[in-house]
Amino acid sequence: MLTTFKHRIKDLKLIPATGGCFELKVDGDLIYSKLQTGRFPDEQAILDVLHQRAGKN
């Protein structure tokens, strides 16, 4: 993700948590939640969503 979008990322925050929480938000929008799905995301699926969003901006 960082390699693909390095020129478009203006801010990146990693917030440590406990209990297996892994969530990805873009501009406040929840893109992926391990809490909702029960599994870690597929990297390509996340990149696909980010590419779609980048096309809208």
Rosetta blueprint (number, residue, H / E / L):
1 M L
2 L H
3 T H
4 T H
5 F H
6 K L
7 H L
8 R L
9 I L
10 K L
11 D L
12 L L
13 K L
14 L L
15 I L
16 P L
17 A L
18 T L
19 G L
20 G L
21 C L
22 F L
23 E E
24 L E
25 K E
26 V E
27 D L
28 G L
29 D E
30 L E
31 I E
32 Y E
33 S E
34 K H
35 L H
36 Q H
37 T H
38 G L
39 R L
40 F L
41 P L
42 D L
43 E H
44 Q H
45 A H
46 I H
47 L H
48 D H
49 V H
50 L H
51 H H
52 Q H
53 R H
54 A H
55 G H
56 K H
57 N L
